[in-house]
Amino acid sequence: MVMKKKDNFFIFFLKEYIDERGSLFPIELDENFPIHPLKRVYFLKNTPSGIIRGAHCHHIEQEVFVCIAGKCRALIDNDGNGKQEIWLDSDKKAIFVGKTVWHEFDSFSHDALLLCFSSTTYMPGKVNYELNYEKFCQEKITQ
């Protein structure tokens, strides 16, 4: 994996091995993988046009996202100064989203399959989530 670190968020690229049989993308859960320990893997598919997924930050959880089929757009805010647009349009491109990083996903292609790796088991509710973007920005700016 090649990583370009930026604070609590960064983009990295998966290794691809190609031969006459096709492509192989091993995701090694070793010291180079940004999440330790890994607790959960899940995926999003069949996301209807116009739907936004995520739209929150986590207080506890860290995640890695890679769109292994199709494409989608990630909107990331690491510091409360506005959302950065990143297209997950390659099965090699992954993003690490650490604690207190706003992330949302939209513009899913009809064939999009977003694979997600998480540092926690599923934790619904206010313990792990901030769902209000304005509150997120205020908290980031006052830190």
CYANA upper distance limits for C-alpha pairs under 8 A (distance plus 0.5 A):
  1 MET  CA     12 PHE  CA      7.02
  1 MET  CA     13 PHE  CA      6.00
  1 MET  CA     14 LEU  CA      5.44
  1 MET  CA     15 LYS  CA      6.23
  1 MET  CA     32 ASN  CA      7.80
  1 MET  CA     33 PHE  CA      8.48
  2 VAL  CA     12 PHE  CA      5.80
  2 VAL  CA     13 PHE  CA      5.74
  2 VAL  CA     14 LEU  CA      7.47
  2 VAL  CA     15 LYS  CA      8.45
  3 MET  CA     10 PHE  CA      7.55
  3 MET  CA     11 ILE  CA      6.67
  3 MET  CA     12 PHE  CA      4.64
  3 MET  CA     13 PHE  CA      7.12
  4 LYS  CA     10 PHE  CA      6.23
  4 LYS  CA     11 ILE  CA      6.13
  4 LYS  CA     12 PHE  CA      6.42
  5 LYS  CA      9 PHE  CA      7.26
  5 LYS  CA     10 PHE  CA      5.15
  5 LYS  CA     11 ILE  CA      7.42
  6 LYS  CA     10 PHE  CA      5.62
  7 ASP  CA     78 ASN  CA      8.36
  8 ASN  CA     78 ASN  CA      7.51
  8 ASN  CA     96 PHE  CA      8.36
  8 ASN  CA     97 VAL  CA      7.07
  8 ASN  CA     98 GLY  CA      5.47
  8 ASN  CA     99 LYS  CA      7.56
  8 ASN  CA    101 VAL  CA      7.59
  9 PHE  CA     78 ASN  CA      7.34
  9 PHE  CA     95 ILE  CA      7.77
  9 PHE  CA     96 PHE  CA      5.91
  9 PHE  CA     97 VAL  CA      5.40
  9 PHE  CA     98 GLY  CA      6.34
  9 PHE  CA    101 VAL  CA      7.72
 10 PHE  CA     95 ILE  CA      6.24
 10 PHE  CA     96 PHE  CA      5.81
 10 PHE  CA     97 VAL  CA      7.60
 11 ILE  CA     93 LYS  CA      7.58
 11 ILE  CA     94 ALA  CA      6.29
 11 ILE  CA     95 ILE  CA      4.93
 11 ILE  CA     96 PHE  CA      6.83
 12 PHE  CA     93 LYS  CA      6.52
 12 PHE  CA     94 ALA  CA      5.76
 12 PHE  CA     95 ILE  CA      6.55
 12 PHE  CA     96 PHE  CA      8.20
 13 PHE  CA     92 LYS  CA      5.66
 13 PHE  CA     93 LYS  CA      5.16
 13 PHE  CA     94 ALA  CA      6.29
 14 LEU  CA     25 PHE  CA      7.22
 14 LEU  CA     26 PRO  CA      8.27
 14 LEU  CA     27 ILE  CA      7.79
 14 LEU  CA     91 ASP  CA      8.46
 14 LEU  CA     92 LYS  CA      5.30
 14 LEU  CA     93 LYS  CA      6.93
 14 LEU  CA     94 ALA  CA      7.60
 15 LYS  CA     25 PHE  CA      6.48
 15 LYS  CA     26 PRO  CA      7.51
 15 LYS  CA     92 LYS  CA      7.54
 16 GLU  CA     23 SER  CA      6.92
 16 GLU  CA     24 LEU  CA      6.18
 16 GLU  CA     25 PHE  CA      5.38
 16 GLU  CA     26 PRO  CA      7.95
 16 GLU  CA     92 LYS  CA      7.83
 17 TYR  CA     23 SER  CA      6.08
 17 TYR  CA     24 LEU  CA      5.60
 17 TYR  CA     25 PHE  CA      7.04
 18 ILE  CA     22 GLY  CA      6.14
 18 ILE  CA     23 SER  CA      4.98
 18 ILE  CA     24 LEU  CA      6.95
 19 ASP  CA     23 SER  CA      7.16
 25 PHE  CA     92 LYS  CA      8.47
 28 GLU  CA     32 ASN  CA      8.24
 28 GLU  CA     33 PHE  CA      7.26
 29 LEU  CA     33 PHE  CA      6.00
 29 LEU  CA     38 LEU  CA      8.32
 31 GLU  CA     36 HIS  CA      8.43
 34 PRO  CA     64 VAL  CA      8.35
 34 PRO  CA     96 PHE  CA      7.58
 35 ILE  CA     62 GLN  CA      7.46
 35 ILE  CA     63 GLU  CA      7.76
 35 ILE  CA     64 VAL  CA      8.29
 35 ILE  CA    118 SER  CA      7.83
 35 ILE  CA    119 SER  CA      6.55
 36 HIS  CA    119 SER  CA      7.18
 37 PRO  CA    119 SER  CA      6.55
 38 LEU  CA    117 PHE  CA      7.57
 38 LEU  CA    118 SER  CA      6.49
 38 LEU  CA    119 SER  CA      5.33
 38 LEU  CA    120 THR  CA      7.66
 39 LYS  CA    117 PHE  CA      8.42
 39 LYS  CA    118 SER  CA      6.47
 39 LYS  CA    119 SER  CA      5.63
 39 LYS  CA    120 THR  CA      5.54
 39 LYS  CA    121 THR  CA      6.22
 40 ARG  CA    117 PHE  CA      6.48
 40 ARG  CA    118 SER  CA      5.56
 40 ARG  CA    119 SER  CA      7.18
 40 ARG  CA    120 THR  CA      6.80
 40 ARG  CA    121 THR  CA      6.21
 40 ARG  CA    122 TYR  CA      8.26
 41 VAL  CA    115 LEU  CA      7.97
 41 VAL  CA    116 CYS  CA      6.18
 41 VAL  CA    117 PHE  CA      5.12
 41 VAL  CA    118 SER  CA      6.68
 42 TYR  CA    115 LEU  CA      6.67
 42 TYR  CA    116 CYS  CA      5.78
 42 TYR  CA    117 PHE  CA      7.17
 43 PHE  CA    113 LEU  CA      7.20
 43 PHE  CA    114 LEU  CA      5.89
 43 PHE  CA    115 LEU  CA      4.93
 43 PHE  CA    116 CYS  CA      6.14
 44 LEU  CA    112 ALA  CA      8.47
 44 LEU  CA    113 LEU  CA      6.25
 44 LEU  CA    114 LEU  CA      5.59
 44 LEU  CA    115 LEU  CA      7.19
 45 LYS  CA    111 ASP  CA      8.04
 45 LYS  CA    112 ALA  CA      6.55
 45 LYS  CA    113 LEU  CA      5.40
 45 LYS  CA    114 LEU  CA      7.18
 46 ASN  CA    110 HIS  CA      7.28
 46 ASN  CA    111 ASP  CA      7.68
 46 ASN  CA    112 ALA  CA      7.71
 46 ASN  CA    113 LEU  CA      8.34
 47 THR  CA     51 ILE  CA      7.24
 47 THR  CA    108 PHE  CA      7.03
 47 THR  CA    110 HIS  CA      7.86
 47 THR  CA    112 ALA  CA      8.19
 48 PRO  CA    108 PHE  CA      8.02
 48 PRO  CA    110 HIS  CA      8.00
 49 SER  CA    107 SER  CA      7.27
 49 SER  CA    108 PHE  CA      7.13
 49 SER  CA    109 SER  CA      8.22
 49 SER  CA    110 HIS  CA      8.23
 50 GLY  CA    106 ASP  CA      7.50
 50 GLY  CA    107 SER  CA      7.12
 51 ILE  CA    106 ASP  CA      6.68
 51 ILE  CA    107 SER  CA      8.10
 52 ILE  CA    104 GLU  CA      7.20
 52 ILE  CA    105 PHE  CA      6.12
 52 ILE  CA    106 ASP  CA      5.28
 52 ILE  CA    107 SER  CA      8.40
 53 ARG  CA    104 GLU  CA      6.21
 53 ARG  CA    105 PHE  CA      5.58
 53 ARG  CA    106 ASP  CA      6.97
 54 GLY  CA    103 HIS  CA      6.68
 54 GLY  CA    104 GLU  CA      4.98
 54 GLY  CA    105 PHE  CA      6.69
 55 ALA  CA    102 TRP  CA      7.41
 55 ALA  CA    103 HIS  CA      6.12
 55 ALA  CA    104 GLU  CA      4.73
 55 ALA  CA    105 PHE  CA      7.83
 55 ALA  CA    131 LEU  CA      7.07
 55 ALA  CA    133 TYR  CA      8.36
 56 HIS  CA    102 TRP  CA      5.91
 56 HIS  CA    103 HIS  CA      6.35
 56 HIS  CA    104 GLU  CA      7.26
 56 HIS  CA    129 TYR  CA      6.83
 56 HIS  CA    130 GLU  CA      5.95
 56 HIS  CA    131 LEU  CA      5.13
 56 HIS  CA    132 ASN  CA      7.64
 56 HIS  CA    133 TYR  CA      7.70
 57 CYS  CA     99 LYS  CA      7.58
 57 CYS  CA    100 THR  CA      5.73
 57 CYS  CA    101 VAL  CA      5.77
 57 CYS  CA    102 TRP  CA      4.87
 57 CYS  CA    103 HIS  CA      6.72
 57 CYS  CA    129 TYR  CA      6.25
 57 CYS  CA    130 GLU  CA      5.82
 57 CYS  CA    131 LEU  CA      7.43
 57 CYS  CA    136 PHE  CA      8.36
 58 HIS  CA     62 GLN  CA      7.83
 58 HIS  CA     98 GLY  CA      8.48
 58 HIS  CA     99 LYS  CA      5.92
 58 HIS  CA    100 THR  CA      5.84
 58 HIS  CA    101 VAL  CA      7.52
 58 HIS  CA    102 TRP  CA      8.27
 58 HIS  CA    128 ASN  CA      5.62
 58 HIS  CA    129 TYR  CA      5.23
 58 HIS  CA    130 GLU  CA      6.85
 59 HIS  CA     99 LYS  CA      6.06
 59 HIS  CA    100 THR  CA      6.11
 59 HIS  CA    127 VAL  CA      7.72
 59 HIS  CA    128 ASN  CA      5.33
 59 HIS  CA    129 TYR  CA      6.61
 59 HIS  CA    130 GLU  CA      7.90
 60 ILE  CA     99 LYS  CA      6.42
 60 ILE  CA    120 THR  CA      8.50
 60 ILE  CA    128 ASN  CA      6.08
 61 GLU  CA     98 GLY  CA      7.63
 61 GLU  CA     99 LYS  CA      6.35
 61 GLU  CA    118 SER  CA      7.32
 61 GLU  CA    119 SER  CA      6.15
 61 GLU  CA    120 THR  CA      6.35
 61 GLU  CA    128 ASN  CA      7.46
 62 GLN  CA     96 PHE  CA      8.11
 62 GLN  CA     97 VAL  CA      6.33
 62 GLN  CA     98 GLY  CA      4.99
 62 GLN  CA     99 LYS  CA      6.00
 62 GLN  CA    118 SER  CA      6.38
 62 GLN  CA    119 SER  CA      5.89
 62 GLN  CA    120 THR  CA      8.18
 63 GLU  CA     96 PHE  CA      6.39
 63 GLU  CA     97 VAL  CA      5.68
 63 GLU  CA     98 GLY  CA      6.90
 63 GLU  CA    116 CYS  CA      7.23
 63 GLU  CA    117 PHE  CA      5.92
 63 GLU  CA    118 SER  CA      5.07
 63 GLU  CA    119 SER  CA      6.97
 64 VAL  CA     94 ALA  CA      7.26
 64 VAL  CA     95 ILE  CA      6.02
 64 VAL  CA     96 PHE  CA      4.97
 64 VAL  CA     97 VAL  CA      6.61
 64 VAL  CA    116 CYS  CA      6.14
 64 VAL  CA    117 PHE  CA      5.55
 64 VAL  CA    118 SER  CA      7.20
 65 PHE  CA     94 ALA  CA      6.04
 65 PHE  CA     95 ILE  CA      5.88
 65 PHE  CA     96 PHE  CA      7.20
 65 PHE  CA    114 LEU  CA      7.23
 65 PHE  CA    115 LEU  CA      6.24
 65 PHE  CA    116 CYS  CA      5.15
 65 PHE  CA    117 PHE  CA      7.09
 66 VAL  CA     88 LEU  CA      7.35
 66 VAL  CA     91 ASP  CA      7.05
 66 VAL  CA     92 LYS  CA      8.07
 66 VAL  CA     93 LYS  CA      6.76
 66 VAL  CA     94 ALA  CA      5.03
 66 VAL  CA     95 ILE  CA      7.23
 66 VAL  CA    114 LEU  CA      6.31
 66 VAL  CA    115 LEU  CA      5.82
 66 VAL  CA    116 CYS  CA      7.16
 67 CYS  CA     71 LYS  CA      6.59
 67 CYS  CA     72 CYS  CA      7.70
 67 CYS  CA     88 LEU  CA      6.30
 67 CYS  CA     89 ASP  CA      7.32
 67 CYS  CA     90 SER  CA      7.34
 67 CYS  CA     91 ASP  CA      6.22
 67 CYS  CA     93 LYS  CA      8.20
 67 CYS  CA     94 ALA  CA      8.07
 67 CYS  CA    112 ALA  CA      7.29
 67 CYS  CA    113 LEU  CA      6.11
 67 CYS  CA    114 LEU  CA      4.72
 67 CYS  CA    115 LEU  CA      6.42
 68 ILE  CA     90 SER  CA      7.73
 68 ILE  CA     91 ASP  CA      5.04
 68 ILE  CA     92 LYS  CA      8.40
 68 ILE  CA    112 ALA  CA      8.04
 68 ILE  CA    113 LEU  CA      6.21
 68 ILE  CA    114 LEU  CA      6.67
 68 ILE  CA    115 LEU  CA      7.10
 69 ALA  CA     90 SER  CA      8.38
 69 ALA  CA     91 ASP  CA      7.11
 69 ALA  CA    111 ASP  CA      6.88
 69 ALA  CA    112 ALA  CA      5.60
 69 ALA  CA    113 LEU  CA      5.51
 69 ALA  CA    114 LEU  CA      7.82
 70 GLY  CA     89 ASP  CA      7.16
 70 GLY  CA     90 SER  CA      8.45
 70 GLY  CA    108 PHE  CA      8.18
 70 GLY  CA    109 SER  CA      6.21
 70 GLY  CA    110 HIS  CA      7.81
 70 GLY  CA    111 ASP  CA      5.53
 70 GLY  CA    112 ALA  CA      4.53
 70 GLY  CA    113 LEU  CA      7.00
 71 LYS  CA     87 TRP  CA      7.72
 71 LYS  CA     88 LEU  CA      6.03
 71 LYS  CA     89 ASP  CA      4.94
 71 LYS  CA     90 SER  CA      7.72
 71 LYS  CA    107 SER  CA      8.40
 71 LYS  CA    108 PHE  CA      6.43
 71 LYS  CA    109 SER  CA      6.03
 71 LYS  CA    111 ASP  CA      8.24
 71 LYS  CA    112 ALA  CA      5.82
 71 LYS  CA    113 LEU  CA      8.21
 72 CYS  CA     87 TRP  CA      6.56
 72 CYS  CA     88 LEU  CA      5.93
 72 CYS  CA     89 ASP  CA      7.04
 72 CYS  CA    105 PHE  CA      7.17
 72 CYS  CA    106 ASP  CA      6.45
 72 CYS  CA    107 SER  CA      5.74
 72 CYS  CA    108 PHE  CA      4.82
 72 CYS  CA    109 SER  CA      6.83
 72 CYS  CA    112 ALA  CA      7.32
 73 ARG  CA     85 GLU  CA      7.33
 73 ARG  CA     86 ILE  CA      6.33
 73 ARG  CA     87 TRP  CA      4.98
 73 ARG  CA     88 LEU  CA      6.39
 73 ARG  CA    105 PHE  CA      5.99
 73 ARG  CA    106 ASP  CA      5.83
 73 ARG  CA    107 SER  CA      6.20
 73 ARG  CA    108 PHE  CA      7.51
 74 ALA  CA     84 GLN  CA      8.47
 74 ALA  CA     85 GLU  CA      6.37
 74 ALA  CA     86 ILE  CA      5.58
 74 ALA  CA     87 TRP  CA      6.53
 74 ALA  CA     88 LEU  CA      7.42
 74 ALA  CA    103 HIS  CA      7.30
 74 ALA  CA    104 GLU  CA      6.22
 74 ALA  CA    105 PHE  CA      5.07
 74 ALA  CA    106 ASP  CA      7.22
 75 LEU  CA     83 LYS  CA      6.00
 75 LEU  CA     84 GLN  CA      5.90
 75 LEU  CA     85 GLU  CA      5.28
 75 LEU  CA     86 ILE  CA      6.86
 75 LEU  CA    102 TRP  CA      8.39
 75 LEU  CA    103 HIS  CA      6.15
 75 LEU  CA    104 GLU  CA      5.76
 75 LEU  CA    105 PHE  CA      6.76
 76 ILE  CA     83 LYS  CA      5.56
 76 ILE  CA     84 GLN  CA      5.53
 76 ILE  CA     85 GLU  CA      7.10
 76 ILE  CA     86 ILE  CA      8.15
 76 ILE  CA    101 VAL  CA      7.51
 76 ILE  CA    102 TRP  CA      6.06
 76 ILE  CA    103 HIS  CA      5.21
 76 ILE  CA    104 GLU  CA      7.29
 77 ASP  CA     81 ASN  CA      7.55
 77 ASP  CA     82 GLY  CA      6.32
 77 ASP  CA     83 LYS  CA      5.07
 77 ASP  CA     84 GLN  CA      6.64
 77 ASP  CA    101 VAL  CA      6.43
 77 ASP  CA    102 TRP  CA      5.45
 77 ASP  CA    103 HIS  CA      7.17
 78 ASN  CA    100 THR  CA      7.93
 78 ASN  CA    101 VAL  CA      5.33
 78 ASN  CA    102 TRP  CA      6.90
 79 ASP  CA    101 VAL  CA      8.11
 79 ASP  CA    137 CYS  CA      7.86
 79 ASP  CA    140 LYS  CA      6.17
 79 ASP  CA    141 ILE  CA      7.47
 80 GLY  CA    136 PHE  CA      7.33
 80 GLY  CA    137 CYS  CA      4.57
 80 GLY  CA    138 GLN  CA      7.57
 80 GLY  CA    139 GLU  CA      8.37
 80 GLY  CA    140 LYS  CA      5.73
 80 GLY  CA    141 ILE  CA      6.44
 81 ASN  CA    137 CYS  CA      7.58
 81 ASN  CA    141 ILE  CA      8.30
 88 LEU  CA     93 LYS  CA      6.93
 88 LEU  CA     94 ALA  CA      7.85
 89 ASP  CA     93 LYS  CA      7.97
 97 VAL  CA    101 VAL  CA      6.68
 97 VAL  CA    103 HIS  CA      8.11
102 TRP  CA    133 TYR  CA      8.24
102 TRP  CA    136 PHE  CA      8.16
108 PHE  CA    112 ALA  CA      6.35
123 MET  CA    127 VAL  CA      8.08
123 MET  CA    128 ASN  CA      6.91
124 PRO  CA    128 ASN  CA      7.49
124 PRO  CA    129 TYR  CA      8.03
125 GLY  CA    129 TYR  CA      6.84
126 LYS  CA    130 GLU  CA      7.22
130 GLU  CA    136 PHE  CA      7.38
132 ASN  CA    136 PHE  CA      6.76
133 TYR  CA    137 CYS  CA      6.72
134 GLU  CA    138 GLN  CA      6.76
135 LYS  CA    139 GLU  CA      6.67
136 PHE  CA    140 LYS  CA      6.69
137 CYS  CA    141 ILE  CA      6.60
138 GLN  CA    142 THR  CA      6.74
139 GLU  CA    143 GLN  CA      6.82
